[in-house]
Amino acid sequence: MTGAILTTAVFALLCSTLATIGNFAIARDFPDFELDPDADFLLDAKLGMRFMQYRLTTNLFYHQSLVLWGLLAVLLAYKFLLSF
């Protein structure tokens, strides 16, 4: 049980770190970039595609870390309740 808790904690921390790095990369590379639905996307397709890839990867790690933090909370609660 302790191994599962430690493994989940390490992966949750790793995913949170990668999501944070992704957010910093988006903020650094695209300081004023906004996807406007009325604008022509093909005029700046390379920049838009790179932005979408960064955002997709960051969101993937963010949602994965949310699931892992939730799983860690469940595992810790289970271990805490079994200790009594």
trRosetta pair geometry for C-beta under 8 A, 3 or more apart (Angstrom, degrees):
i j d omega theta_ij theta_ji phi_ij phi_ji
1 4 5.8 -52 -152 33 35 110
1 5 6.5 34 151 -18 66 106
1 75 7.4 170 -171 -171 85 100
1 78 7.9 -134 -152 105 125 109
1 79 5.7 146 154 -96 131 111
2 5 5.6 -55 -150 37 34 112
2 6 6.2 30 155 -15 68 107
2 79 7.9 97 -78 -122 60 149
3 6 5.9 -56 -143 40 30 107
3 7 6.1 29 159 -18 66 109
4 7 5.9 -55 -142 39 28 110
4 8 6.1 26 159 -17 63 109
4 75 6.0 -149 116 -140 107 144
5 8 6.0 -58 -146 39 26 108
5 9 6.2 27 155 -20 63 110
5 72 6.8 94 -149 -142 68 78
5 75 5.0 -176 -94 131 82 131
5 76 6.4 100 -132 -73 121 72
5 79 6.6 -20 -65 -24 141 151
6 9 5.6 -55 -145 37 30 113
6 10 6.3 30 157 -20 65 105
7 10 5.9 -54 -147 34 30 109
7 11 6.4 20 158 -10 65 108
8 11 6.0 -59 -145 43 30 105
8 12 6.0 31 156 -21 66 110
8 68 5.8 -179 -170 -167 82 89
8 71 5.5 -127 -152 107 137 110
8 72 4.7 176 126 -82 120 85
8 75 6.1 133 38 14 157 154
9 12 5.7 -55 -142 37 28 111
9 13 6.2 27 158 -17 63 108
9 72 5.6 102 -77 -124 68 135
10 13 5.9 -58 -149 39 28 109
10 14 6.2 29 153 -20 64 109
11 14 5.5 -52 -143 38 33 114
11 15 6.2 32 158 -17 66 105
11 68 5.5 -133 104 -140 97 150
12 15 6.0 -54 -146 38 28 107
12 16 6.3 28 155 -18 63 108
12 65 5.6 102 -158 -150 64 73
12 68 3.7 -167 -88 121 87 118
12 69 4.9 124 -156 -66 134 65
12 71 7.8 -163 -69 57 122 96
12 72 5.6 -56 -24 -27 157 138
13 16 5.7 -55 -145 38 30 111
13 17 6.2 32 155 -21 64 107
14 17 5.7 -55 -148 35 29 112
14 18 6.4 26 155 -16 64 106
15 18 5.7 -54 -145 39 32 109
15 19 6.3 34 155 -19 65 105
15 61 4.9 -173 -165 -168 78 81
15 62 7.7 174 155 -77 98 17
15 64 4.8 -127 -148 99 147 103
15 65 3.6 -172 108 -72 113 89
15 68 6.0 126 30 23 142 144
16 19 5.7 -54 -148 36 31 112
16 20 6.4 32 153 -19 64 106
16 61 7.8 178 -73 152 17 99
16 65 4.4 127 -64 -150 69 150
16 69 7.6 67 -60 -55 122 119
17 20 5.7 -55 -150 36 31 112
17 21 6.4 31 153 -18 65 105
18 21 5.6 -50 -144 37 34 112
18 22 6.3 39 153 -22 64 105
18 61 4.4 -120 98 -150 108 156
19 22 5.5 -53 -149 35 31 115
19 23 6.5 33 152 -19 64 102
19 58 5.6 99 -144 -164 65 70
19 61 4.1 -164 -66 106 83 108
19 62 4.2 117 -134 -72 141 71
19 65 5.8 -96 -8 1 138 140
20 23 5.7 -51 -149 34 33 111
20 24 6.5 32 151 -16 64 104
21 24 5.6 -54 -150 38 34 112
21 25 6.3 36 151 -21 66 105
22 25 5.5 -52 -146 35 32 112
22 26 6.4 33 154 -19 65 102
22 54 6.3 162 -166 -176 91 79
22 57 5.8 -158 -123 103 139 95
22 58 3.2 -177 129 -95 138 96
22 61 6.3 146 -2 41 143 135
22 62 8.0 -110 63 -40 134 96
23 26 5.7 -50 -147 35 33 111
23 27 6.3 31 154 -16 65 107
23 58 5.8 121 -57 -153 63 139
24 27 5.7 -56 -146 40 32 110
24 28 6.1 28 156 -18 66 109
25 28 5.8 -56 -142 39 29 108
25 29 5.9 8 167 -2 67 114
25 54 6.0 -142 106 -147 112 125
25 58 7.9 -161 54 -70 105 122
26 29 6.5 -64 -133 48 23 95
26 30 5.6 -37 -174 42 63 109
26 51 7.3 84 -136 -144 94 73
26 54 5.0 154 -83 137 90 132
26 55 6.5 80 -105 -75 139 72
26 58 6.5 -47 -29 -31 130 158
27 30 7.4 -68 -108 63 12 68
27 31 6.7 48 179 -102 54 61
28 31 7.4 -10 -156 -63 16 85
29 50 7.6 -99 143 134 141 122
29 51 8.0 -164 107 -92 112 74
29 54 7.1 -173 60 -73 137 165
30 33 3.5 -55 -171 22 107 130
30 47 7.8 131 -102 -179 107 98
30 51 5.4 76 -77 -108 158 108
30 54 7.6 177 0 60 128 153
33 47 7.1 -148 -121 158 136 113
33 51 5.7 -136 135 -104 148 145
35 39 8.0 -144 -171 48 45 117
35 41 7.9 18 -150 -105 92 101
35 48 7.0 96 -107 -138 96 100
35 51 7.3 178 -60 113 103 140
36 39 3.9 75 78 -4 112 112
39 43 7.5 -89 163 34 96 124
40 43 4.7 80 95 -16 106 108
41 44 7.5 -91 -170 57 39 70
41 45 6.6 71 143 -95 74 71
41 48 5.6 163 -162 165 86 177
42 45 5.3 1 -142 -60 45 110
44 47 4.6 -32 164 44 103 116
44 48 5.6 112 105 -25 83 99
45 48 5.7 -61 -141 43 28 110
45 49 5.9 29 162 -22 67 109
46 49 6.0 -56 -144 36 25 109
46 50 6.4 23 157 -16 62 108
47 50 5.9 -56 -147 37 29 110
47 51 6.3 32 153 -20 64 108
48 51 5.6 -55 -148 36 31 114
48 52 6.3 29 155 -18 65 106
49 52 5.7 -54 -147 37 31 110
49 53 6.4 33 153 -20 65 105
50 53 5.7 -52 -147 35 32 112
50 54 6.4 33 154 -18 64 105
51 54 5.8 -55 -150 36 30 111
51 55 6.2 25 155 -16 65 111
52 55 5.7 -56 -142 42 31 110
52 56 6.0 34 158 -22 66 108
53 56 5.8 -53 -141 36 27 111
53 57 6.3 25 160 -15 62 108
54 57 6.1 -62 -150 39 26 107
54 58 6.1 22 156 -16 64 112
55 58 5.8 -56 -143 40 29 111
55 59 6.1 28 159 -17 65 109
56 59 5.9 -57 -145 39 26 109
56 60 6.4 33 153 -25 62 105
57 60 5.6 -51 -150 30 31 116
57 61 6.7 23 156 -10 64 104
58 61 6.1 -59 -151 40 31 105
58 62 6.1 33 152 -23 66 110
59 62 5.4 -53 -141 37 33 116
59 63 6.2 26 162 -13 68 105
60 63 6.4 -60 -147 39 24 101
60 64 6.2 22 155 -16 62 113
61 64 5.6 -57 -141 41 31 113
61 65 6.2 33 158 -21 66 105
62 65 5.9 -57 -150 34 27 108
62 66 6.7 30 151 -21 62 103
63 66 5.5 -46 -149 30 37 115
63 67 6.7 37 153 -17 64 101
64 67 5.9 -54 -153 36 34 110
64 68 6.4 29 152 -15 66 109
65 68 5.6 -56 -143 42 35 110
65 69 6.1 36 157 -20 69 104
66 69 5.9 -53 -144 36 28 108
66 70 6.4 29 155 -17 61 107
67 70 5.7 -58 -152 38 30 113
67 71 6.3 31 152 -18 65 106
68 71 5.5 -51 -144 38 34 112
68 72 6.3 39 154 -22 65 103
69 72 5.5 -49 -147 35 33 115
69 73 6.5 37 152 -21 63 101
70 73 5.7 -51 -151 32 33 112
70 74 6.6 32 151 -17 65 103
71 74 5.6 -53 -150 36 35 111
71 75 6.3 33 153 -18 67 106
72 75 5.7 -54 -145 39 32 111
72 76 6.2 30 157 -17 66 107
73 76 5.9 -55 -144 39 29 109
73 77 6.2 29 156 -19 64 108
74 77 5.8 -56 -146 38 29 110
74 78 6.2 31 155 -21 64 107
75 78 5.7 -54 -147 36 30 113
75 79 6.3 26 156 -15 65 106
76 79 5.8 -54 -145 40 31 108
76 80 6.1 32 155 -20 65 108
77 80 5.6 -55 -143 38 30 112
77 81 6.1 26 158 -16 65 108
78 81 6.0 -57 -145 39 26 107
78 82 6.3 21 157 -15 63 110
79 82 5.9 -59 -145 39 30 108
79 83 6.5 38 154 -33 63 104
80 83 5.8 -52 -154 21 31 115
80 84 7.8 25 154 -18 58 97
81 84 6.5 -55 -164 24 38 106
